[in-house]
Amino acid sequence: MAGARRAGIFTLSRASLPFSPHTSHLPPVLIVGHNGHESCSRSSKCEWTWRTDYSMQASSLVTLSSCADAPDPKDSLQKNERELIDFCWDRVLHLADVTSPRMGNQSREDEPWAFEAREFLRALAVGKEMTFTSSHQLPSNDDTPRDLGNGEINGADVATELLRSGWARVKDLKRDPTDEDNRRKDVENEAKAAGRGIWNPHGPKAHKVIHNMPLDSQAFISEWKGKTLDGMVEAVRDGSTLRIRLFMPEGEHQFVNITLAGVRSARAASKQGEPSEPWGEEVGSPPALAAPVLTAPFARFFTESRLLQRGVKVQLLSLPTAAATPFQQSASGSAPAPASIFIGNVLHPAGNIAEHLVGAGLARIVDWHAGMLAQAGGMERLRAAEKAAKEKRLGLFATAPAASTNGSKSSGPVGGGTRSFEGTVVRVWTGDQISVADKETGKERRVQLSSTRGPKMSDPKQTYYAQEAREFLRRKLIGKHVKVHVDFVRPRDGEYEERDCATIRYGNQNANIAEQLIEKGLASVVRHKRDDEDRSPDYDKLMAAEQAAVTETRGMHSGKDQAPQKAPLNLSEAAHRANQFVTGFKRLGRIPAVVDYVAAGSRFKIFLPKDNQVLTLVLSGIRAPRTARNPSEKSEPYGQEAGDFATRRYMQRDVEIEIDTVDKSGGFIGALYINKTENAAIALVREGLATVHTFSAEALPWSKQLFDAEEEAKASRRNIWSDYDPAAEKVEETPAEDDTSALQPEYIDVIISDVRPKNDLTFSVQILNTEGIASLEKLMHDFSIYHRASPSAPAGFIPKGGDLVSAKFSDGSWYRAKIRRASPVKKEAEVTFIDYGNQDTVGFENIRPLDPRFRSLPGQAHDARLSFVKLLGPTSEYHQEAVDRFRQLCEGRKLVANVDHREGNLLHLRLMDPTDSASAQDPLACINADLVREGYASIDRKGCKYLGAYPQIVRKLQEAVLGAKKYRAGMFEFGDVEEDE
């Protein structure tokens, strides 16, 4: 007997059933079953099911006269099908002449002692073989035959056993009692006298029965989730859906509907005329199996025969909602509606029914339940059972396609290569895509994390989490050694290219980065189609990680709307903006940063996370070959190699930068360090992918390392130096040996006629006590007389660049000048007055051709700059003070100058004030050192290549620097930071 509804209501079964899946895809040949109906109209009816087939003996079923006219379904089947398919149906037996307390339902409560009476009959009958005699047939209920009669179990009359134990009473008869009626009455009186069952004078133990599902489903599942509760299976809706009476710790009986976690069986018909799902429509069941009685009932029968009205252990796991879809739920949303079913495990002492259903081919795995089961190993056991069923081609898997040998139906990896390889992560593209440089081939392979979907950067709601996911992968993987296994290839789909989908593991623990990403709530798991083998081998673990993220409301499952990070400020957008930050960066020294992009071997886009700023960094002291920026351009030799080297070594890495100065386009010039010690410029030079820029490198504190690295690359003939010829280089270097040597002292009397503070301070001087100055005085006298006549310009005269002209200065006088550039549109020209050095813009109406008589005398103004030092630049807050101090000391005054170096027509001068007594006592005293001592100038290690040739002067200047720092003069007012350092 497989189930008893109450005392007098039961379902027949032959002996106890072994709790194990059968080798056949059909249920065992036994008398089993329960039709699944909940309500009972009378207390004295028994419900039972038997199956007949060619191997059963009719005599063991008492009488089958009520079934003799039933059509034999085997008549419509082929012979081979007839050997596999059996026919089963339910019958209801009403015990004659006895009645017992009625069980309640949703509309009425249990009568006193109803549950205890039903429990007695359940223990007596369920799982036992029974014979019965039908004395009368009643009208059928939902096509289920009903009989009135008596039954025996092991020779004992069921009705008599109920009466003897006090769980039933004899009905009041309207006919004369028979001997059997009198015997039953005596048994009843005996039970009544002994106070058994319903005759107990103390009454039944009170317990509340709640037939409806809990109103607050979320609170109920939160309280009992994962805990083990005792229960009894009251009904089987289909193979994986049960109605269970839970025996709560407080004594309440709570009815709940439960779907088995991790599986889903074919749906069985719940009422007349409603079709059942074939167990294998999806895999091509034969048409003959489409009849309801031959499909889904097998799964229901499988579960009924093992669990119906059996005591079980129940573990509630979740509400019947798939993992919350990110960005569609709000943390402050309204309370969910009461659930009509829970998801959970139903455990019999012999095992988990879900595993046996799958193993028998009567249920499929529900992937999204993996999050509830994976950690305890439940999903792993279900997968093993499914694999075994598929191999034996049982039930639902009878016509399933054979599994591929490599576990995937997709083609080989994109671009060839092996499925498994090791390498280094060189770039993170998005929250679910990275590039790995293969350790063996050096080839860069872009892969997608298997079964993982990261947030979309294009969706405003997801942008914040997309940035967080990308940063998480960058911190965890960039530059790290990883193990890659390509699980499958995602085919091309519209604008999406074909892509390798892989499992990425790293670290000593071989951690799956996708699992960690999902557990943080920074990605979701792809829901694959049923029987789709193209998925991550750790799919169940990924689902468990997502379940944990949803439960803990992490990341994008939090329901919070996070504003995306503001676009960083681009400091290199313009030179004037970049100049505002140079001094501050110099004071900071090394600055933590991230390489956001590698534009070329020596040019990087740098992100400063602390201040949300980006800048362009150009490595100082070197020149790397130019890399093509688009397909129409062509890279210089080894330009692509230099770019690739820098990309793999520095792309998206945590680095430190030092800023030295700014170029004309707003790019910052400086150094880049990785791992605290590795200088990117030196690394590029050592690999032969960049050359040393001598002029700028000599002023660097690590210039010797640069030159040594270049010599190493030359000796090894690496890349750029593959055709290096040492002999040819020596010939080229010979003429330049004296370029930085010291000059013989050459003192001259000068007067500074013009000061130009822009673009590093320069000025013009006139050399006194020469014939040129005397000739200039006479020339200017004649020049003045000539222009008093106000000669007009020739008709159509348009000055051109380089022309010598007469031009009127702002003081109203005419002077000799040279056209720097002219604009016929604006009718004005920029001119330099060649005898004084002044520069101005003059209209065409104030320009005349220079008369030939005034051309013979060379211009008397000479361009010059300060030797050894440079005035503070425009980026310094002390720049104007420095310029004003220089004008105060030098402009319009007669000074003594020594020419320390000649740079073309530009003189490098050391200026001395003849009226200063210090100059007479100290031959090294000069205005240059005075400006350094006052904190308005610094030693120019870059612009003055000849510094090493004047060691005494350098020591003098270094003493001046120390004095400025000591007294906090000029730029040292707020700290010990030299403007050039």
Secondary structure, DSSP 8 states (H G I E B T S, - for coil): --EEEETTEEE--SS----S--SSSS--SSS---------S-TTEEEEEEEE-TT--GGGGS--GGGTTS--GGGGS-HHHHTT--EEEEEEEEETTEE-----BTTB---TTHHHHHHHHHHHHTT---EEEEEEEEEEETTEEEEEEEEEETTEEHHHHHHHTTS-EE---SS---HHHHHHHHHHHHHHHHT-GGG-TT------EE-S--SSHHHHHHHHTT-EEEEEEEEEEETTEEEEEEE-TTS-EEEEEEEETTEEE-----STT-----TTGGGT--GGGGSGGGSTHHHHHHHHHHHTT-EEEEEEEE-S--S--TTSS-TT-------S-EEEEEEETTEEHHHHHHHTTSEEE-GGGHHHHGGGTHHHHHHHHHHHHHHHT-GGGTT-----TTS-SS-S-TTS--SEEEEEEEEEEETTEEEEEETTT--EEEEEETTEE---TTSTTTHHHHHHHHHHHHHHHTT-EEEEEEEEEE--BTTB--EEEEEEEETTTTEEHHHHHHHTTS-EE----TT---S-TTHHHHHHHHHHHHHTT-GGGS----------EETTSSHHHHHHHHHHHHHH-SEEEEEEEEEETTEEEEEETTTTEEEEEEETTEE-----SSTTS---TTHHHHHHHHHHHHTT-EEEEEEEEE-TTS-EEEEEEETTTEEHHHHHHHTTSSEE-HHHHTTSTTHHHHHHHHHHHHHHT-GGGGG--HHHHHHHHGGGTTTTS-----EEEEEEEEEE-SSS-EEEEEE-SSHHHHHHHHHHHHHHHHHHT-----TT----TT-EEEEE-TTS-EEEEEEEEEETTTTEEEEE-TTT--EEEEEGGGEEE--GGGSSS---EEEEEESSEEE--TTSTTHHHHHHHHHHHHBT-EEEEEEEEEETTEEEEEEE-TT-HHHHH-TT--HHHHHHHTTSEEE-TTT-TTGGG-HHHHHHHHHHHHHHHHTT-GGGTTSS--TT-
